[in-house]
């Protein structure tokens, strides 16, 4: 029995909403722009990370092949899986955080037009708790809920707060961190974005 072929998400609409100049800016301000010619330049790695978030159950090489992200090389047409992992590690999180901030700002301002209340934009802060993978690093970084009996939760947990536009439901800003930190302390960080 042959399995059903996987249908990849359509990235064309998203690619029309993310200006390539935003990616270039995010890479430049974080010092992650590709200086030397690579088969998988930093700009393409950003798209890879976005695609992996949308198609997270697929192997990385399959997502790369589907989006045709690797620059051609007649000598070595294939790219090693380890090269994909190294490219993601080289990129790090800072350019993606910059891209999120810039795109959220532009999209929110674009969609707020004509939706103000007495000249004011309206936002809500909402908090949640998420489980993370049970690794020593995550337990150290985020902690976990401690029950009255003194037993810790089975999985490390983190706090997540978002600043969301009431008019459009677009997330303008997000913060996350250790579980033990009170949500009100995270909320103070979000108030600066308004």
C-alpha positions, 0 to 999 in steps of 0.5 A: 500500500502506497502512502498518500503524498504530502501536500506542502502548504502554499507559501506564495501568499506569505512570500508576497507579504514579506518584503525581501528588504526586511530579511536583508535588514534583519540579517544586516542589523544582526551581522548574519548576512552572508559575506561569502557565496554559499549554496544556502545563503542566509536569506534562503535560510530565513525562508527555510526556518519560516517554511519549517514552522509551517510544515514542521512534520516534514524532513528538512531536506524535503522542505528545502527541495520543495522550495528550491532554496539551494543555489545550483552547483553542477559539481555537487548537486546534492546538499548534505543534511549536516549543511542544512543544520549548520546553516540554521545554527549559523543563522541563530534566532536574532534575525528571525526576531528582527524580522518578526518585529519589523513585519508585525509593525508594518502589518499592524500599522497597515491593518489599523488604518480606519479601525481606531477607537476615538483615534486610538489603536486597541490592544490586548495582552494575553498570557499562556503556558506552553510545554517544551521538550523535556531536556535538561537545558529546557528545565534549566532555562524555563523551569516547570510548575511545582505542585503543592506536594513538591513534585515538579511537572512532567515537562518544562514549561514556559510563559508566553504573553502576546500583545494583540491588536483587537481590531485585526487579531494580529500579534504585534509583539510577544515575549516568553521566558521562565515559568516562575516569572509572574505574567505581570512582569512580562506584561511590562515588557510588552507595554513598551511596544505600544 
